[in-house]
Amino acid sequence: MFILCLRNDNPVHLPCVLVHNRGMSIPMNISKDANEHSTGVPENPVTVLTDDEIWALAEHQRFARLGTADEGVVHITPLNIAVADRKFYFQTAPGSKLTQLILNDKVTLQFDNITGGEAYSVNVFGTARLLTDTADIERASTLGIRPWLNTVKLEFVEITPDELVGRLFVLGTNG
C-alpha cells in the first residue's frame, strides 16, 4: 500500500492507508498511538527519517512509483530507477508518461520496503526533466538502470527533489 501526495497539497486517498496532511501515511495496521496497546508495542512505532537517512535508503533502491497529474487525473507508474548525486533517474520511451512530464514537471516519487519487523516509506516531491544534453544522457546511461521489459527506451529523465518525506515503522501485531 502507498500514498501519492500531489504538489498542490491535495492528497489522494488509496485503500488501507490513513492519509496525513502533506506527506506520509500511516498504514491502518500500525498504531498512531503507542498507548493503544498494553504489550508488545514500542513507545514510538513511527520515526521521521532525516534527509541523510532517506538518501542512504535511496542509494539501494532500484524500483519506485512515479506519481504524475494530468488534468486532475493522478497516474501512478512503476519505474526502475537509479540514484546519483542526490537525484533520481529513469528511462522511458515516448508516450503518455513522457508527455505528462513535459506538460507538468512536478512529480512525486515513492519507494518503500518491509524487512522483518520494520518498514519504511518515502515520498520525494520534485521536478522532472527530460535529459537532452549529450553529456547528461551519456552519464545517465552509465547508472545501470535496468527496465523490466526488453523494449527500446531511449529517453532519460532526471528528478531533482524539492522535498523528502520519510517514515520508519516498527511493525507489530494487532491483537
N, C-alpha and C positions, 0 to 999 in steps of 0.2 A: 504494500500500500504506500502511496506517496501523495504529496500535495503540490499543486502548482500555484504560486502566488504571482499575479501579474504586476507589472511595474506601476500600474495606477492604483495599487493597494486594494484591488477588488479580488479577494481570494475565491478560487473555485473549489467547492467542497466535493471531495471524492469519497466513495464509500469507505466506512470503517475508520475515518480519520476525524479527529476533533481539531478544527482549524482555529488558530490563534491569530490575532491581528498582525499582519505583515511578517510573514516568515515561516517559522517551523510549526509543525504539528506534533501533537502527542497522540500516537495510536491509541484507540479506545481501550486496548487491553493493558495499558500502562497507566498506573495511578498518577494523577496530578498532585495528590496529597499523600505523602508517605504515612500520615497518621490514620489513613483509612484502613490499614491492615495492622493487626497487632503482632504478627510474627512474619519473619522471612523477608521483609521489605526494607531495603536500605533507607537511611534517613533522607537521602536525596537521590531518587532514582533517575533524575534528569540533570545533566550537566551541560551548560552552554560551552561550546568549543570556541577557543580563540582562533584568530585568523591563522596563526602558525600551526595550530593543531589541525585545522581544516586542510591547509596546504600539505601537511605530512600525510594525511589520508588521501588527498587528491593525487599525489605522486604515484600511488599504486592503482589508481582507477583505470580501467580500460573500457568501461561501459557506463553510460549515463542516459538520462532522458532530457530531451530538449523541449522546452515549452515556448511556443510562439502564439501570437494572437493575430487574427486576420478578420477584420470587420466584426468584432465581437465574438468570434468563434475561437476557442482555445484548441490548439493542436499539440499533442504530445507525441514525440518521435524518439524511439530508441536510437542510440548512437554508439559507435565505437570511438573512443577519444584518446587523445594523448595530452600530456601536460608538460609545458616547458616555460620557464621564466615567468611563472605565475599567470599564465594564460592557458586556455583550453583550445584544442584544435580537433577538427574532424574533417572527413572527406565527404563529398556529396556529388551527385550528378544533377544536371539541370532538371528542374521540375518544381513542384509546388513548394517543397521545403525551402529551396533556394529563393524562389520568388517571394515567399513570406518574409525571409530575412532581408531581402532588398527593400521591400515595402515598409517593414517595421523592424529595425535593427535591435530593439530592446527585447531581450530574451531572458529566460530562466533555464538554468541547467541544474538538474537534480541527480544526486547519486546517494546510495545507501549501502549498508551491509549489515548482516546479522552473523555473529560468530559466538557460539557458546551462549553465555548468559548476557551478552551485550549486543547492542545495535547502535548504529549511528545513521543520521540522515542529514544531508547538506543541501541547501539551495544556494545557487550562485546567481545573483542578479547582475546582468551585464549587457554589453553591447557587442553584437556580432558584426564581423567584417569579412567580406569575400576577399581573399588574397589575390592581388593582381600583379604585384611586383615579382619579377622573376626570382630575385634573391629570397624573398619571403616564401615563395612556393617551393623552391629547392630546399630551404631549411625545413619547412613543414613536412616535406616528403621523406626526411630522414628520421622522423619521430616514431616510426613503427606503428602507425595506425593500420589496423587490420580489419577492414569491413567484413561483415558476416557473409555477404553474398559475393560471388565471383562475378561482379559486374564492373564496368568501367566507371570510375568516379574520379574525374579529373580536377574537380574544384576543391579547394581547401578553404575552410572557414576558421577564423580566429575569434574567440570570445574573450574580451577583456572585462574582468569583473569590476563592478562598481561597489558591490556589497556581497559579503559572505555571511551566511547564517547556518549554524550547525548545532546539533544536539547529540549527545551521547546518552543512551538509555541503558540502565541496568534492568534487564528483563526479569520478571517474576511470574508467579503463578497466581491466578485468581481462584481463590477457594480455600 
